[in-house]
Amino acid sequence: MDFIVYITMEKRLNYLRHTNEIFACRKESLERVFADAKECDGLPYGIKNKFIQATLTFSAMNLNKLANWTWQFA
Protein backbone atom coordinates (compact mmCIF):
# COMPACT_ATOMS: atom_id res chain seq x y z
CA MET A 1 0.00 0.00 0.00
CA ASP A 2 2.80 2.42 0.85
CA PHE A 3 4.48 1.76 -2.49
CA ILE A 4 1.33 2.81 -4.40
CA VAL A 5 1.09 6.01 -2.36
CA TYR A 6 4.77 6.71 -3.07
CA ILE A 7 4.29 6.22 -6.83
CA THR A 8 1.25 8.51 -6.80
CA MET A 9 3.15 11.22 -4.91
CA GLU A 10 6.09 10.91 -7.29
CA LYS A 11 3.83 11.34 -10.32
CA ARG A 12 2.23 14.38 -8.72
CA LEU A 13 5.65 15.94 -8.00
CA ASN A 14 6.81 15.32 -11.57
CA TYR A 15 3.63 16.96 -12.85
CA LEU A 16 4.25 19.99 -10.62
CA ARG A 17 7.86 20.30 -11.79
CA HIS A 18 6.78 20.08 -15.42
CA THR A 19 4.02 22.63 -14.85
CA ASN A 20 6.44 25.04 -13.18
CA GLU A 21 8.85 24.78 -16.11
CA ILE A 22 6.06 25.48 -18.59
CA PHE A 23 4.79 28.41 -16.55
CA ALA A 24 8.29 29.93 -16.38
CA CYS A 25 8.62 29.75 -20.17
CA ARG A 26 5.09 31.08 -20.62
CA LYS A 27 5.83 34.03 -18.38
CA GLU A 28 8.93 34.92 -20.40
CA SER A 29 7.14 34.68 -23.73
CA LEU A 30 4.14 36.72 -22.57
CA GLU A 31 6.36 39.46 -21.20
CA ARG A 32 8.17 39.59 -24.53
CA VAL A 33 4.90 39.93 -26.46
CA PHE A 34 3.70 42.81 -24.32
CA ALA A 35 7.12 44.48 -24.51
CA ASP A 36 7.07 44.21 -28.32
CA ALA A 37 3.59 45.69 -28.39
CA LYS A 38 4.61 48.60 -26.22
CA GLU A 39 7.83 49.33 -28.09
CA CYS A 40 7.00 48.66 -31.73
CA ASP A 41 3.28 49.22 -31.94
CA GLY A 42 2.91 52.41 -29.93
CA LEU A 43 1.18 51.22 -26.78
CA PRO A 44 3.11 53.05 -24.07
CA TYR A 45 -0.05 54.32 -22.35
CA GLY A 46 -1.63 50.95 -21.72
CA ILE A 47 -4.12 48.74 -23.47
CA LYS A 48 -7.15 50.42 -21.89
CA ASN A 49 -6.51 53.72 -23.67
CA LYS A 50 -5.89 52.13 -27.07
CA PHE A 51 -8.20 49.12 -27.05
CA ILE A 52 -8.85 48.94 -30.80
CA GLN A 53 -5.17 49.28 -31.68
CA ALA A 54 -4.23 46.66 -29.10
CA THR A 55 -6.86 44.26 -30.42
CA LEU A 56 -5.63 44.62 -33.98
CA THR A 57 -2.00 44.33 -32.91
CA PHE A 58 -2.49 41.13 -30.94
CA SER A 59 -4.75 39.68 -33.63
CA ALA A 60 -2.00 40.23 -36.18
CA MET A 61 0.58 38.69 -33.85
CA ASN A 62 -1.66 35.64 -33.28
CA LEU A 63 -2.24 35.23 -37.01
CA ASN A 64 1.51 35.39 -37.55
CA LYS A 65 2.08 32.68 -34.92
CA LEU A 66 -0.69 30.55 -36.41
CA ALA A 67 0.79 30.88 -39.90
CA ASN A 68 4.24 29.90 -38.64
CA TRP A 69 2.80 26.99 -36.68
CA THR A 70 0.81 25.61 -39.62
CA TRP A 71 3.81 26.07 -41.91
CA GLN A 72 5.95 23.90 -39.61
CA PHE A 73 3.47 21.02 -39.61
CA ALA A 74 2.46 21.22 -43.27
N, C-alpha and C positions, 0 to 999 in steps of 0.2 A: 504494500500500500504506500509506503514512504517513497519508494522508487517512482511510482506514478506521479505523486505530488511533485517530486523533484523534477521530473521531465516536464511537467506542466509549467512549473515556475521558470525553468530554463527557456522554454519556448516563449513565455511571456516576456522575459528579459531580453531575448534576442529581438522580439518584435519592437520593444521599446527602444532598443539601441538603433535599429533600422529606422524607426520613425523619427528619432532625434536627428539622425544623419540627413534624412530627407528634408526635415523642417529647416535645418541649418542651410542647406543648399537653396531651398525655396526662399528663405529670408534674403539671402544674397541676391538671388535673381530678381525678386520683387523690388528690392531697394534700387537695383540697377535700372529697372524699367522706369520707376518714378523719377530717378535722377536724370535719365535721358529725356523724359517728358518735360521736366523743368528746364533743363539746359537748352535742348535743341528745339523744342516746340513752343517755347514762350509761355510756360505756366509757372512763373515765379510767385504769383499771388495766390495760388491754391486752386484746387479743382472746383470749389464752390463758386468762385467768381467767374470761371470760364467753363461752365459745364458742357456746352455744346462743343467747344474746341477740344476739351478733354475726351469727350465721347468719341469724336471723330479720330482723334490721335490714337487712342487705345484700340479702336476698331481696326484702324490701319495696321497697327502693330500686331494685333491678333491675326489678321488676314495674312500678314507676312509670315508669321510663325506657322500658320496652317499650311501655307503654300510650301514652305521649306520642309515641313513634316511630311506632307504628301509626296513631295519630290523624292525624299529619301526612301520611302517605301514603295515607290512606283517601279 
